[in-house]
Structures are given as structure tokens and as C-alpha cells.
Amino acid sequence: MYWFILFIAGLLEVVWAYSMKRSEGFTILLPSTVTVAAMIASGVLLSFAMRVLPLGTAYTVWTGIGAVGSFIVGLAVLGEPVAPMRIAAATLIVAGILMMKLSSA
């Protein structure tokens, strides 16, 4: 259950990153509101997951989901460039997330 909560928290991090990009520096109301709401919800869910999961594991997985998810959204939705080094970097982040998950009891 706590891993699922952590996963949702990570997805909400992707939501706030994308909506922050769309907010044009917090000058557009709807994406600005979504950004703040998703930030709060993501942080609250992360704190629930940390009740059971180790700090280092929870935080690494949370930021990894946010980083890789935002990278994928950037490629798929925003048309950001696909480059071998960027793909390799995202792959290494995913590998790190998996290693943290596997090393956690």
C-alpha cells in the first residue's frame, strides 16, 4: 500500500512540473492552481509513505518518478529533443529507482 501511495505521489510530481511549465511563471491561473494543489498533494502522500518506507528510499523513488515522468512528458507532449545521452540518463535514473526498491525490505 505504501509503495502505491509513493507511486501516486511521484505521478503528482509530474503533474505539478507540467502544470508549472504551462503556468508561464505563475501568470496563468488554472495551471498555477493545479501546480500548487499537486505540489501539496504530492508532499502529503510522500509523508504518508515515509511513515513506513525509509527516507532515502522514499525520497529517491519519489524524485525519480518525477524526473523520469517529466522527461517522458517533455518528449511526448512538449516536443523536447530526443538525444541518446538524455535517454541514457533517464535509463540510469530508472535503474537507480529499481535498485532502491529492490534493496528495501
JORA-V251756 format. One record per backbone hydrogen bond with DSSP energy under -1.0 kcal/mol. NH is the residue of the N-H (numbers start at 0). CO is the residue of the C=O. Records with the same first field share a line. If there is no record, write none. Layout:
NH: CO ; CO
This chain:
4: 0
5: 1
6: 2
7: 3
8: 4
9: 5
10: 6
11: 7
12: 8
13: 9
14: 10
15: 11
16: 12
17: 13
18: 14
19: 15
20: 16
21: 17
22: 18
26: 22
27: 22
31: 27
32: 28
33: 29
34: 30
35: 31
36: 32
37: 33
38: 34
39: 35
40: 36
41: 37
42: 38
43: 39
44: 40
45: 41
46: 42
47: 43
48: 44
49: 45
50: 47
51: 48
52: 48
57: 53
58: 54
59: 55
60: 56
61: 57
62: 58
63: 59
64: 60
65: 61
66: 62
67: 63
68: 64
69: 65
70: 66
71: 67
72: 68
73: 69
74: 70
75: 71
76: 72
77: 72
79: 73
86: 82
87: 83
88: 84
89: 85
90: 86
91: 87
92: 88
93: 89
94: 90
95: 91
96: 92
97: 93
98: 94
99: 95
100: 96
101: 97
102: 98
